[in-house]
Amino acid sequence: HPEVIQAGINALKKYGAGVELCAIHLWNSRPPQELEAKIAKFDGREDAILYPKLFKNILGKEDAVILDELNHASIIDGLRLTKGVKKIRYKHKNMQDLEERLAEDGQGKRRKLIVTDGVFSMDGNVAPLKDIMRLAQKYDALVFLDECHATGLFGKTGRGTEEFWGAKPVDIINSTLGKALGGAAGGYTTVVGSASKALDLLLASSELTQKVADGTAQFRKGMTDAGFTILGEDHPICPVFVGDARLASQFADKLLGEGIYVIGFSYPVVPHGKARIRVQISASHDAAQIDKLITAFKKIGKELNII
């Protein structure tokens, strides 16, 4: 978005290219504080904290983490760095298994933290947040929701998984200045400037979010009508199921020949026999481009005997 790009340029000119101070001093400066306040306002929270890196240890050996088995790899890596804490996985989106883990494995712990992606990036499906929160209340647990694939692009106004389900606020949200907000790690001046402008646009209007939703609906319907299997729910991450790893790679290569860039994912990123082509719809894709995408999928799908 041109306004987001210009805001990053303005911040670069005003504050310089690098971050010359450690975080404890940097966060006392005005631009990060203003962005934190804007993030808190956008998400309807009391406060927000920016971190240059994702990992932050908030648990100890007296605590237990109960996490969905398909959570993003960055969450798994972060937990590996957390020494002493009990780590328990539950079956993907399986609330019966989650309840059993809370009842059996979480006993006697000071704090129990349920950790889940809001949207699972390889499948495009959404955590059953209301059910998770019901179990959290029943077993006196906290809920940590990773919204990196939801902030700014999912839900009616881009407020993510809570808005999608109409759920009450969870205890902790983790997200990113990348993806919908057009930035990256939360520290460099250009990122602070551009992400702040992106939030201004989202706070002022849901037009861009609606464009994403409309494009997603167009693609999912067109592909389903053509005979493809699209995984997930009404999310702009639209995994097209192929099954065979070699076929998924071949399909992606043929699409590139049509001027369309997608990625074929297979084992070990996804389970054996469940290869898929991940399509991501954005607000910059218009109806004609999505029609072209569907047409190309249909053409190659017939060539490869997938449909």
C-alpha positions as CSV (number, residue, x, y, z in Angstrom):
1,H,0.0,0.0,0.0
2,P,1.5,3.4,-1.0
3,E,0.6,5.1,2.3
4,V,2.3,2.3,4.3
5,I,5.4,2.5,2.1
6,Q,5.6,6.3,2.5
7,A,5.1,6.1,6.3
8,G,8.2,3.7,6.4
9,I,10.2,6.2,4.4
10,N,9.2,9.1,6.6
11,A,10.2,7.2,9.7
12,L,13.5,6.3,8.2
13,K,14.3,9.9,7.4
14,K,13.2,11.1,10.8
15,Y,14.6,8.5,13.1
16,G,17.4,6.9,11.1
17,A,18.1,3.4,9.7
18,G,19.1,1.4,12.8
19,V,18.2,0.7,16.4
20,E,21.2,2.0,18.3
21,L,19.8,1.2,21.8
22,C,18.8,-1.9,23.6
23,A,15.2,-2.6,24.0
24,I,14.8,-1.3,27.5
25,H,15.8,2.2,26.3
26,L,14.3,2.0,22.8
27,W,10.8,1.3,24.2
28,N,10.9,4.5,26.2
29,S,11.1,6.4,22.9
30,R,7.9,7.8,21.3
31,P,7.3,5.9,18.1
32,P,7.3,2.4,19.6
33,Q,5.1,3.6,22.5
34,E,2.6,5.1,20.0
35,L,2.5,1.8,18.0
36,E,2.0,-0.2,21.2
37,A,-1.0,2.0,22.1
38,K,-2.4,1.6,18.6
39,I,-2.1,-2.2,18.7
40,A,-3.8,-2.3,22.1
41,K,-6.6,-0.1,20.7
42,F,-7.0,-2.2,17.6
43,D,-7.2,-5.5,19.6
44,G,-9.3,-4.0,22.4
45,R,-6.6,-4.6,25.0
46,E,-5.3,-2.7,28.0
47,D,-1.8,-2.8,26.7
48,A,0.6,-4.2,24.1
49,I,4.4,-4.9,24.1
50,L,6.7,-4.9,21.0
51,Y,9.5,-7.4,20.9
52,P,12.3,-7.5,18.2
53,K,12.1,-11.3,18.4
54,L,9.3,-13.7,18.9
55,F,10.7,-15.7,21.9
56,K,9.9,-14.5,25.4
57,N,10.0,-16.8,28.4
58,I,6.9,-16.3,30.6
59,L,6.8,-19.7,32.3
60,G,8.8,-21.7,34.8
61,K,9.2,-25.3,36.1
62,E,6.1,-25.0,38.2
63,D,3.9,-24.5,35.1
64,A,2.5,-26.5,32.3
65,V,1.9,-25.7,28.6
66,I,-0.8,-27.6,26.8
67,L,-0.5,-27.0,23.1
68,D,-2.1,-28.0,19.8
69,E,0.1,-30.6,18.0
70,L,-0.1,-28.5,14.8
71,N,1.0,-25.2,16.3
72,H,3.5,-23.2,14.2
73,A,7.1,-24.3,14.4
74,S,8.1,-21.0,16.0
75,I,6.0,-21.8,19.0
76,I,7.6,-25.3,19.3
77,D,11.0,-23.7,19.0
78,G,10.2,-21.2,21.7
79,L,9.0,-23.9,24.1
80,R,12.2,-25.9,23.5
81,L,14.1,-22.9,25.0
82,T,11.8,-22.9,28.0
83,K,13.6,-25.0,30.6
84,G,11.7,-27.0,33.2
85,V,8.2,-26.2,32.1
86,K,6.0,-29.3,31.4
87,K,5.0,-29.5,27.8
88,I,1.9,-31.4,26.8
89,R,0.5,-31.7,23.3
90,Y,-3.2,-32.4,22.4
91,K,-4.6,-33.7,19.2
92,H,-5.3,-31.0,16.6
93,K,-8.5,-29.2,17.4
94,N,-9.6,-32.2,19.5
95,M,-11.4,-30.7,22.5
96,Q,-11.9,-34.1,24.2
97,D,-8.2,-34.7,24.1
98,L,-7.5,-31.2,25.4
99,E,-9.8,-31.7,28.3
100,E,-8.1,-35.0,29.2
101,R,-4.7,-33.4,29.1
102,L,-5.9,-30.5,31.3
103,A,-7.5,-32.9,33.8
104,E,-4.8,-35.5,34.0
105,D,-1.5,-33.8,33.0
106,G,-2.1,-30.3,34.4
107,Q,-2.9,-31.3,37.9
108,G,-0.8,-29.7,40.6
109,K,0.7,-27.0,38.4
110,R,0.9,-23.4,39.4
111,R,-0.2,-22.2,36.0
112,K,-1.7,-24.0,33.0
113,L,-1.3,-22.2,29.7
114,I,-3.3,-23.5,26.6
115,V,-1.3,-22.4,23.5
116,T,-3.0,-22.5,20.1
117,D,-2.6,-20.9,16.7
118,G,-5.7,-18.9,15.8
119,V,-5.3,-19.9,12.2
120,F,-3.2,-22.9,11.3
121,S,-1.0,-21.8,8.4
122,M,-0.6,-25.2,6.6
123,D,-4.3,-26.0,6.7
124,G,-6.1,-22.7,6.7
125,N,-8.4,-23.9,9.5
126,V,-9.3,-22.1,12.7
127,A,-9.0,-23.0,16.3
128,P,-12.4,-23.7,18.0
129,L,-11.8,-20.8,20.3
130,K,-15.1,-20.7,22.2
131,D,-14.6,-24.4,23.2
132,I,-11.0,-23.8,24.2
133,M,-12.0,-20.9,26.4
134,R,-14.8,-22.9,28.0
135,L,-12.3,-25.6,29.0
136,A,-9.8,-23.0,30.2
137,Q,-12.4,-21.6,32.5
138,K,-13.4,-25.0,33.8
139,Y,-9.8,-26.0,34.6
140,D,-8.5,-22.6,35.6
141,A,-6.1,-22.2,32.7
142,L,-4.9,-19.3,30.7
143,V,-5.2,-19.1,26.9
144,F,-2.4,-17.9,24.6
145,L,-3.5,-17.2,21.1
146,D,-1.1,-16.8,18.2
147,E,-2.6,-14.5,15.6
148,C,0.2,-14.1,13.1
149,H,-2.0,-15.5,10.3
150,A,-5.1,-13.6,11.4
151,T,-4.3,-10.0,12.5
152,G,-5.5,-7.5,10.0
153,L,-6.9,-10.0,7.4
154,F,-9.3,-12.3,9.2
155,G,-12.6,-11.5,10.8
156,K,-15.1,-8.9,9.6
157,T,-12.8,-6.0,10.5
158,G,-9.5,-7.8,10.6
159,R,-9.5,-8.4,14.4
160,G,-8.8,-12.1,13.9
161,T,-10.0,-15.3,15.5
162,E,-11.9,-13.7,18.4
163,E,-13.9,-11.6,16.0
164,F,-14.4,-14.5,13.6
165,W,-16.1,-16.6,16.3
166,G,-17.6,-13.8,18.3
167,A,-15.6,-15.0,21.3
168,K,-14.6,-13.1,24.4
169,P,-11.0,-11.9,24.7
170,V,-8.3,-14.5,25.5
171,D,-5.7,-13.8,28.1
172,I,-2.7,-13.2,25.8
173,I,-2.5,-12.5,22.1
174,N,0.8,-12.9,20.2
175,S,1.1,-11.6,16.7
176,T,3.4,-10.0,14.1
177,L,4.1,-6.7,12.4
178,G,4.7,-8.8,9.2
179,K,2.1,-10.2,6.9
180,A,-1.0,-8.0,6.9
181,L,0.8,-5.1,8.6
182,G,3.5,-5.0,6.0
183,G,6.5,-5.0,8.3
184,A,8.6,-7.5,10.2
185,A,10.3,-7.9,13.6
186,G,9.1,-5.1,16.0
187,G,12.1,-2.8,16.4
188,Y,13.4,-1.1,13.3
189,T,12.2,2.4,12.6
190,T,10.9,1.8,9.2
191,V,8.8,-1.1,10.5
192,V,7.4,1.0,13.3
193,G,6.4,3.7,10.8
194,S,4.8,1.4,8.2
195,A,3.0,-0.9,10.7
196,S,1.6,2.2,12.5
197,K,0.1,3.4,9.2
198,A,-1.2,0.0,8.3
199,L,-3.1,0.0,11.6
200,D,-4.4,3.5,10.9
201,L,-5.9,2.2,7.6
202,L,-7.5,-0.8,9.4
203,L,-8.9,1.3,12.2
204,A,-10.4,3.8,9.7
205,S,-12.0,1.3,7.3
206,S,-12.7,-2.4,6.8
207,E,-12.5,-2.0,3.0
208,L,-9.2,-3.9,2.6
209,T,-10.3,-6.7,4.9
210,Q,-13.6,-7.0,2.9
211,K,-11.6,-7.3,-0.3
212,V,-9.6,-10.2,1.1
213,A,-12.9,-11.9,2.2
214,D,-14.5,-11.4,-1.2
215,G,-11.5,-12.7,-3.0
216,T,-11.3,-15.7,-0.7
217,A,-14.9,-16.6,-1.2
218,Q,-14.6,-16.3,-5.0
219,F,-11.5,-18.6,-5.1
220,R,-12.9,-21.2,-2.7
221,K,-16.2,-21.4,-4.5
222,G,-14.7,-21.5,-8.0
223,M,-12.2,-24.2,-7.0
224,T,-14.8,-26.3,-5.2
225,D,-17.2,-26.0,-8.2
226,A,-14.3,-27.2,-10.4
227,G,-13.9,-30.3,-8.3
228,F,-10.9,-29.4,-6.2
229,T,-10.7,-30.1,-2.4
230,I,-9.9,-26.9,-0.5
231,L,-8.8,-27.3,3.1
232,G,-9.7,-25.1,6.0
233,E,-12.4,-22.6,6.6
234,D,-13.2,-19.1,5.2
235,H,-9.6,-18.0,5.5
236,P,-7.4,-16.5,2.7
237,I,-4.9,-19.2,3.2
238,C,-6.5,-21.7,0.8
239,P,-4.6,-25.1,0.6
240,V,-5.6,-27.0,-2.5
241,F,-5.3,-30.7,-1.6
242,V,-3.3,-32.9,-4.0
243,G,-2.1,-35.8,-1.8
244,D,1.0,-37.0,-3.8
245,A,4.2,-34.9,-3.1
246,R,5.6,-35.3,-6.6
247,L,2.3,-34.3,-8.1
248,A,2.1,-31.2,-5.9
249,S,5.5,-30.1,-6.9
250,Q,4.8,-30.7,-10.6
251,F,1.5,-28.8,-10.3
252,A,3.3,-25.8,-8.7
253,D,5.9,-25.8,-11.5
254,K,3.2,-25.8,-14.2
255,L,1.4,-22.9,-12.5
256,L,4.7,-20.9,-12.5
257,G,4.8,-21.5,-16.3
258,E,1.3,-19.8,-16.4
259,G,2.8,-16.8,-14.5
260,I,1.3,-17.8,-11.1
261,Y,3.6,-18.4,-8.1
262,V,2.4,-20.8,-5.5
263,I,4.2,-23.3,-3.2
264,G,3.7,-27.1,-3.1
265,F,4.0,-28.4,0.5
266,S,4.7,-32.0,1.3
267,Y,6.4,-34.1,4.0
268,P,7.9,-33.2,6.5
269,V,6.1,-29.9,6.5
270,V,2.8,-31.7,6.2
271,P,2.0,-35.4,6.9
272,H,2.8,-38.2,4.3
273,G,0.2,-38.4,1.6
274,K,-1.3,-35.0,2.4
275,A,0.7,-32.7,0.0
276,R,-1.1,-29.5,-1.0
277,I,-0.6,-26.3,-2.9
278,R,-1.0,-23.3,-0.6
279,V,-2.7,-20.3,-2.2
280,Q,-2.8,-17.0,-0.3
281,I,-5.4,-14.4,-1.3
282,S,-4.6,-10.7,-0.6
283,A,-6.4,-7.4,-1.0
284,S,-4.3,-6.7,-4.1
285,H,-5.8,-9.6,-6.0
286,D,-8.8,-8.4,-8.1
287,A,-11.6,-10.6,-9.4
288,A,-10.0,-10.9,-12.9
289,Q,-6.8,-12.2,-11.4
290,I,-8.6,-14.8,-9.3
291,D,-10.6,-15.9,-12.3
292,K,-7.3,-16.4,-14.1
293,L,-5.9,-18.4,-11.2
294,I,-9.0,-20.7,-11.1
295,T,-8.8,-21.2,-14.9
296,A,-5.1,-22.1,-14.7
297,F,-5.8,-24.6,-11.9
298,K,-8.6,-26.2,-13.9
299,K,-6.4,-26.5,-17.0
300,I,-3.5,-28.1,-15.1
301,G,-5.7,-30.1,-12.9
302,K,-7.2,-31.8,-16.0
303,E,-3.7,-32.3,-17.5
304,L,-2.6,-34.1,-14.3
305,N,-5.8,-36.0,-13.9
306,I,-6.6,-34.4,-10.6
307,I,-10.1,-33.3,-11.6
